[in-house]
Amino acid sequence: MAVIDFVKWDAGADKLAWKFPSQQLSTWTQLVVAESQEAVLLDQGKLVAVFGPGRHALDTKNIPGLTALFAIPFGGQSPFTAEVWFVNRVMALDIKWGTPDPVFVLDPKYHVLLPVRAFGQLGIQIDNTKDFLIKLVGTAPEFDHEQFVSHFRGLLVTRIKDLIAKKIVRDAISVLEISAYLNDVSRDLHGQMASEFGEFGIKLVNFFVNSISTPEDDPSVVKLKTALAKRAEMDIVGFNYQQERAFDVMGEAAGNAGSGGNVMGAGIGMAMGMGIGNAMGAMAGGLGTQAKAVVAAVSCPECQGENPADNHFCVHCGKSMKVATKAPVPTGFTCDKCGQVAPNGARFCPECGDPYVACPGCGADNPSTAAVCAKCGIGFAVKCACGAEIPAAAKFCPTCGAKKP
């Protein structure tokens, strides 16, 4: 085989490492290394020399180790056998990755076991040529992006599945809402994978999770999304599942009455219909009565008793109602803890159960440990050491005369 006079990179852009096909070199062979590349001279797997960008002559002046390794006289010109590897140190930023099989995670919001898969891309750069060639490339004639993903697929999939599952469970994020946290997941995975790649002389430039999704045809996903769509429909039209189910059963019973003379089915349907109608009528009547009581009631100017708006005389004291005014609409209180408006006369919040601690001045709700009202600033009544209650406006105990604490 002829001795090679000229050695340079002759591979595609997707190659991370490429071995020159011939090993027949000489001390007059010219080695050309482009920018963002490195060339390595190997003898039987042992690194002899590393060359940066530029033109290099493989003689004993540039490579002192040649004399000992190949028994070449110093300053002489002689052929020898060795491997030349080129390493591409350009950043590869478009390497795609994905989880071939979904991981099943219990959704913390809907308590349904759902399959989750992820896809994205990463960017790498060869940072340590020696570690990369010896630990990863080995004796292969070339090493490209596809081989890189193949080598690290197991590591990638394990780390990605583990972190996504922990993120969903630990932070109580629904699988259907995890896409809002792609930046957090990407950042965490970048930190984990950077050290793993570093052991092989590879620098992880960036790591992106482009999507975290569930397979659309999975039965669990289909069932959950159908239920959510149904709930949204109910919220829009203004009724709940029990009401809708009652209407469905009533319709089925009425339908059974027309087939085969099913009188019992018809009776059940009619009874349910009457029950629902009565319940809805009672509800509407109650609302109407409440509205009438609030809107039509007026207070007597003499005894403050409530009377119908069209009364000319008070039914409580017999005084004229000509100057009577409408009674104020009861509003209850606004809970200081959750913001829910409680009905008039309530002692606890109907939403969170927090007790109503009324301000003696403005009536606003306050925390049970409050000393002054958060709304108007007035002080609360306190207990004296003697057991008596000191009013908010008083400075001394009305029983023993002690100063208010």
SVG drawing of the C-alpha trace seen along z (x, -y; Angstrom):
<svg xmlns="http://www.w3.org/2000/svg" viewBox="-103 -61 122 66">
<polyline fill="none" stroke="black" stroke-width="0.4" points="0.0,0.0 1.3,-3.5 2.4,-5.9 0.0,-8.8 1.5,-12.3 -1.6,-14.3 -4.1,-13.8 -7.2,-15.9 -10.8,-15.7 -13.1,-14.1 -16.4,-13.3 -19.9,-14.8 -20.9,-17.6 -22.9,-15.2 -19.7,-13.3 -18.3,-13.9 -15.2,-11.8 -13.7,-10.3 -10.7,-8.1 -8.6,-8.6 -8.9,-5.4 -5.2,-4.8 -2.5,-4.1 0.5,-4.2 2.1,-7.5 5.6,-8.8 7.8,-11.5 7.0,-13.7 3.2,-13.3 1.4,-16.6 -1.5,-16.8 -4.1,-19.6 -6.4,-20.4 -9.3,-22.9 -10.6,-25.3 -12.8,-23.8 -11.1,-20.4 -8.4,-18.4 -6.3,-15.6 -4.9,-12.8 -2.1,-10.4 -2.5,-6.9 -0.2,-3.9 -1.9,-0.6 -4.5,-2.6 -2.0,-4.7 -2.1,-8.5 1.2,-9.8 0.4,-13.4 -2.5,-15.9 -2.6,-18.6 -4.6,-21.8 -5.7,-23.8 -3.1,-24.3 -0.7,-22.4 1.6,-19.9 4.5,-17.7 4.7,-14.3 8.4,-14.4 10.5,-13.9 11.0,-17.6 7.2,-18.0 6.7,-14.6 9.6,-13.6 7.9,-10.4 8.2,-9.0 11.8,-8.2 11.2,-5.9 8.0,-4.4 9.0,-3.6 12.8,-3.5 13.1,-6.4 16.5,-8.1 16.3,-11.7 16.0,-14.0 15.5,-11.1 12.6,-10.5 10.9,-7.1 7.5,-5.5 5.6,-4.3 2.1,-2.9 -0.2,-4.9 -3.9,-6.0 -5.0,-9.6 -8.3,-10.5 -10.1,-13.8 -12.4,-15.2 -15.1,-17.7 -15.3,-20.3 -18.1,-22.4 -21.2,-22.7 -23.9,-20.3 -27.1,-22.0 -29.8,-20.0 -29.5,-16.5 -33.0,-15.2 -34.1,-12.9 -37.3,-11.3 -38.7,-8.6 -39.7,-5.6 -42.1,-4.2 -44.3,-6.3 -43.9,-6.2 -47.1,-5.8 -47.7,-8.4 -50.6,-8.8 -52.0,-12.3 -52.1,-14.1 -55.1,-16.3 -57.4,-13.7 -56.0,-10.5 -55.9,-8.7 -52.9,-6.6 -51.8,-8.4 -48.9,-7.6 -46.4,-10.4 -43.8,-10.8 -41.3,-13.6 -39.4,-14.9 -36.7,-17.6 -33.2,-18.4 -29.8,-19.0 -26.5,-20.6 -23.0,-19.2 -19.4,-19.9 -16.3,-17.7 -14.4,-19.2 -11.7,-16.5 -10.6,-14.8 -8.6,-12.1 -11.4,-11.0 -13.9,-11.1 -11.9,-8.9 -10.7,-6.4 -13.8,-6.0 -16.6,-6.4 -15.4,-6.0 -13.0,-3.1 -12.2,-1.2 -15.2,-2.4 -14.2,-4.0 -16.5,-7.0 -18.9,-8.4 -21.9,-10.6 -25.0,-12.2 -27.1,-9.1 -24.5,-6.9 -24.2,-9.4 -28.0,-9.3 -27.9,-5.5 -25.1,-5.2 -26.8,-7.6 -30.4,-6.7 -30.7,-4.5 -29.2,-7.1 -31.3,-9.9 -34.6,-8.0 -33.9,-6.9 -33.0,-10.4 -35.9,-12.1 -38.6,-9.7 -37.4,-9.8 -37.2,-13.6 -40.6,-14.2 -42.3,-11.7 -40.8,-13.3 -41.7,-16.8 -45.4,-15.8 -45.7,-13.9 -43.5,-16.2 -45.0,-19.5 -48.6,-18.1 -48.7,-19.2 -51.3,-17.6 -50.0,-15.7 -52.3,-17.8 -50.7,-21.0 -47.0,-19.9 -46.3,-21.7 -46.3,-25.0 -43.2,-23.9 -41.0,-22.9 -38.3,-25.5 -38.0,-24.1 -37.7,-20.5 -35.2,-21.5 -33.0,-23.3 -33.1,-20.4 -32.2,-17.8 -29.4,-19.9 -27.8,-20.0 -28.1,-16.2 -26.9,-15.3 -23.9,-17.7 -21.9,-15.7 -22.8,-12.4 -21.5,-13.6 -18.5,-15.2 -17.0,-11.8 -16.7,-11.1 -15.1,-14.4 -18.4,-15.9 -19.7,-19.3 -23.5,-19.7 -24.1,-23.1 -27.9,-23.1 -30.7,-20.7 -34.4,-21.4 -37.6,-19.6 -39.8,-20.7 -42.9,-18.7 -44.3,-16.6 -47.5,-14.9 -49.9,-12.0 -50.8,-9.7 -54.2,-10.9 -55.4,-7.3 -54.7,-6.0 -58.0,-4.9 -57.2,-6.6 -56.5,-9.9 -59.6,-9.7 -61.8,-9.0 -60.3,-11.9 -60.5,-14.4 -64.1,-13.4 -65.0,-13.9 -63.3,-17.3 -65.2,-18.4 -68.4,-17.3 -67.7,-19.2 -66.9,-22.3 -70.2,-22.0 -72.1,-21.6 -70.4,-24.7 -71.4,-26.7 -75.1,-25.6 -75.3,-25.9 -76.2,-22.4 -74.4,-19.5 -73.9,-15.8 -76.7,-14.7 -79.2,-16.9 -78.2,-15.8 -78.4,-12.2 -81.9,-12.7 -83.0,-14.2 -81.4,-11.2 -83.2,-8.6 -86.5,-10.5 -86.1,-10.5 -85.2,-6.8 -88.3,-5.9 -90.6,-8.0 -89.1,-6.2 -89.7,-2.8 -93.4,-3.7 -94.0,-3.8 -92.5,-0.5 -94.4,2.6 -96.8,0.8 -94.4,0.5 -96.7,-1.3 -94.3,-1.0 -91.5,-2.7 -93.9,-5.5 -94.9,-5.9 -91.3,-6.1 -90.5,-8.6 -93.6,-10.7 -92.8,-10.5 -89.2,-11.5 -90.3,-14.3 -92.8,-15.5 -90.1,-15.3 -87.6,-17.3 -90.3,-19.7 -91.4,-20.2 -87.9,-20.6 -87.1,-23.1 -90.4,-24.9 -89.8,-25.0 -86.3,-26.3 -87.6,-29.0 -90.4,-29.8 -88.0,-30.1 -85.8,-32.5 -88.9,-34.5 -90.0,-34.7 -86.5,-35.8 -86.3,-38.4 -89.8,-39.7 -88.8,-39.8 -85.6,-41.8 -87.0,-44.1 -90.5,-44.8 -89.9,-45.0 -89.7,-48.5 -89.0,-49.6 -91.5,-51.5 -90.1,-54.9 -91.4,-54.5 -90.7,-51.0 -88.4,-49.8 -90.5,-46.8 -90.6,-45.4 -93.8,-45.9 -94.9,-45.2 -94.1,-48.1 -97.7,-48.9 -98.8,-49.2 -100.1,-52.6 -99.9,-51.8 -97.4,-49.6 -98.7,-46.2 -96.5,-46.3 -97.3,-49.7 -100.1,-51.2 -98.1,-54.3 -98.3,-55.8 -95.9,-54.4 -95.8,-57.4 -92.2,-58.3 -91.0,-54.7 -87.9,-53.8 -86.7,-50.5 -84.9,-48.3 -81.2,-47.7 -80.5,-44.5 -78.6,-42.1 -75.2,-41.5 -73.6,-39.2 -69.8,-39.5 -66.7,-38.9 -64.4,-36.2 -60.9,-37.6 -59.3,-34.2 -60.7,-33.1 -62.8,-36.2 -66.1,-34.3 -69.2,-36.3 -71.3,-34.7 -75.1,-35.2 -76.6,-37.5 -76.6,-36.0 -73.8,-33.5 -71.3,-32.9 -68.8,-30.9 -67.6,-31.2 -69.5,-28.7 -66.4,-28.1 -63.5,-27.5 -65.3,-27.4 -63.4,-30.4 -65.3,-32.0 -66.8,-35.5 -64.8,-37.9 -66.8,-41.1 -65.3,-44.5 -67.3,-46.5 -67.0,-49.6 -67.5,-48.6 -68.6,-45.0 -65.7,-43.7 -64.4,-40.1 -61.0,-39.9 -58.6,-37.1 -59.4,-35.6 -56.0,-36.9 -56.5,-40.5 -56.2,-43.3 -57.5,-46.0 -59.7,-46.0 -57.7,-45.6 -60.3,-47.7 -61.1,-50.7 -58.4,-50.4 -60.7,-50.3 -59.6,-48.2 -61.4,-45.0 -62.9,-44.4 -60.5,-42.5 -60.7,-40.5 -59.5,-42.0 -57.5,-40.1 -60.6,-40.1 -62.6,-38.3 -64.7,-41.3 -64.8,-42.5 -63.4,-45.9 -65.2,-47.6 -63.2,-48.7 -63.7,-52.4 -62.9,-52.1 -59.4,-52.6 -60.2,-51.1 -62.0,-48.0 -65.6,-49.0 -65.5,-46.4 -62.2,-46.8 -60.8,-50.0 -57.7,-48.3 -56.0,-49.9 -56.9,-48.2 -54.0,-45.9"/>
</svg>
